[in-house]
Amino acid sequence: MYLTRIYLNPHRRGARQLMRSRQVLHAAVMNCFPPGALEGAGMPRVLWRLDRPPVARSGPSRQGSPSCALFISSPVPPDPSHIVEEAGYATDGGVLVRDMGDFLDRLEAGQRWGFRLCVNPTFREASQVNARGQKKVLAHVTQVQQTQWVLDRSERLGFRVLTSAEYGGDLPVLEDRDGRRVDGANLLINGVERSIAEFKRQGARVTLAVATFEGVLEVTGPDALRHGLVHGVGRGKAYGCGLLTLARS
């Protein structure tokens, strides 16, 4: 597996066009691979995620820092030259491609990593059915619901989210509903971006609730975590959801 990071230059019209449409960005990602490169039994699908910078609350901006990063996870290395030419930075550091094979092989229970995950949190409603008689797929829309969606799936994905007390350092002062101190009991997972994407697909209107999370995890099941890293999490993978990445916490 390969993980590619491409910095997009928001001052270029091509970058703005890509960032406005998940369908256009999906097409650009898939055009990084020649015909037949992704064919093969059991080959993992291509995943991608667009990371936007946090909104600066105060202080000077970072001079020269790229604004957005496009991450692509793929079973073969991509050729993103058309994205760089139209929307990126044609300089050293504009594109980074890494073979993730050794990293995936070295995952072990007990390791701690910072993570970033973009998902489309959904559920099936038994009281609502579609034209084919199947339960309708509905989206979680509040941050509490979306966060719980991730936590509910963490065990089967091979990790657990750490608390502040487990991670260490200065602990935030917290109280429960009864006024008792519970410093350090908060889970290290934060929603960093939420959005609603709307577009047409095969004549039908599609609405996609997207939520991006950052946090700190501990590996509990290396095989399950490897599967999640390679194959993605949840629905909406063609439209920039599902990619889980790890980094030093």
C-alpha positions, 0 to 999 in steps of 0.5 A: 500500500502507498500513501501519497500527500499532495499539497494543493495551492488554493490560489490556483483556479484548478485547486479551487475547482477540485476543492469545490466538488467531491465528484471532480476530485474523485475523478482527478484521483482516479486519473492518477492510475493507468488503465488496468493498474487497479484491476485484480482479485482482492485488490484494495480500493483507492481511498482519499481525503482532503485535509483543510487547515484549521481556522486560525483564531489568533496570531500570525499565519504561517508564511509559505505554508500550504493550505490544503493537503490531498491524501491518497491511499492506493495499492500501487503508486499514483502519478499525480502529475496532472493534479500538480500541474493544474492545482499543486506546487511543482516544487520539492515537497509538493508531493510525497509518496510512501510505501506503507508496507513496513509500517503496516507490518510493524503495527502491534498491540499497545502502540499509541498513535495520533489519528485522523479520520474522515467518515460518513456516519450513517445508520439504518432506520427500520421504520423507513424503507426505500423503493426496494423495501430495504431500510433507509440509510440515514445520516448522523448529523450532530457532533455527539452522534457522529463522535459516538459512531466512531467510538462504537466502531473502534473495537472492531477497527482494532483500537481504543481512544485514550483518555487525557489521564492515560495520555498524560501531561496537564489535565483539564479540570472537569466535573460530572453532572453531580459536580464531582471532579473527573479530571482526565476522564475525557476521551482524546477525540475531537471533531475538527470539521463537519460539512454537508456535500450535495451532488447528483449521481445518475440523476438522483440527488445525493446528500453526504454528511461528512465529519473529520476527527483527530485524536489519540488511539491505542492499538488493540487489534493489529490485524483489524487496524491494518484492515481499516487502514487499507480498506477504509471505514464506513460509507462514501469512500468514493467521495473522500470518506473512510481514510484513516491515517496514523502519525506520532501522537 
